[in-house]
């Protein structure tokens, strides 16, 4: 169990430590008290379900969601799904930019919002060079422990805020987890969609299906169940080999699958549910029945709470923006490499994605200011809920079909994409599937 504890913390970060959660939960708590806690709970249930499917895909097939597209779907459909994946990543990164800028402005008021948006481009450039998904497990563990520290930092900040709130009956809080008629109101439905998009984030499904693979591969390698990897990439284009995909052994799948699902459920029902609920409770305590409730935003929380609470909330928001930005970059790499076989260094990927996200954020911050940024923050989460079906549909399709989820007993092996027929391989090769290219199984 300990061996798997750090893996899901990255996914927990991606689902809960996102500035978009602050905007949606603050608006919900300010307008509807605790009645939308039911939506928070329901969103976590949906997150567990979809993340479980992502784990199933990555564990059983050995392919992440981005890699499964070109492997099993027509090329034109893969390009469409790639487009929606990039939309989800950019929408998420816009929320990170805005959240980082707001947090920096709250902690250091002399830093204007426009400057905060610009500074956000350097927020994770120092951290990402140390991340290598295919390198040693020791380096990956250190990276994950750093992410865990960010998670715990946010949890501590919210514990401080909750401890300073008074006159909030516990019974009313727990009653909010029951269904309420308020959720069918038009404005409430809009906020519910925002909460759903902020919790069941589409790009996290790519991460969930991809992050399990190093553990599976490490299990097979330590037990000598992994054959030598065939040559792939640019060095093998003359041989017609485009890419080699690792398929785990049955023993590795059995070892990791159940434990991964259990740890995921524990993480989402503790850290994710606690932090999302805490944001809503703090918003209700500070903004409900206040004249500014209808225009509630992160600035309102900062202005109305005591000085002892505000720094903790701003620090939590800053940590959220940094950690979510790191995860967003990792997902961008997974998507571009898996769907298009387009490999970029992490800092290049970060520079491209963040540059696209910064432009509208700076324009909004300069032209509209606080109200515009808060509206954009809420809108980005609603956009994620709209993109969600285009990400979950192929995930459900892959995990419900026996031809994708069939496990062959024995050692781990590689699926090798062949650009032209007639290529000889050493060892036993079996045709697995055929799409735009050919796919062969190589056992060594």
DADA-V260346 format. One record per helix or strand of 2 or more residues. SS is the DSSP state (helix for helix, strand for strand). FROM is the first residue (numbers start at 1). LEN is the number of residues. If there is no record, write none. Layout:
ss = (SS,SS)
from = (FROM,FROM)
len = (LEN,LEN)
//
This chain:
ss = (helix,helix,helix,helix,helix,helix,helix,helix,helix,helix,helix,helix,helix,helix,helix,strand,helix,helix,helix,helix,helix,helix,helix,strand,strand,strand)
from = (2,7,19,37,65,75,113,125,137,170,181,186,202,213,233,241,250,293,298,307,346,370,402,413,429,438)
len = (3,10,14,25,8,33,10,4,27,6,4,14,9,10,7,7,38,3,7,34,22,31,4,6,6,5)
//
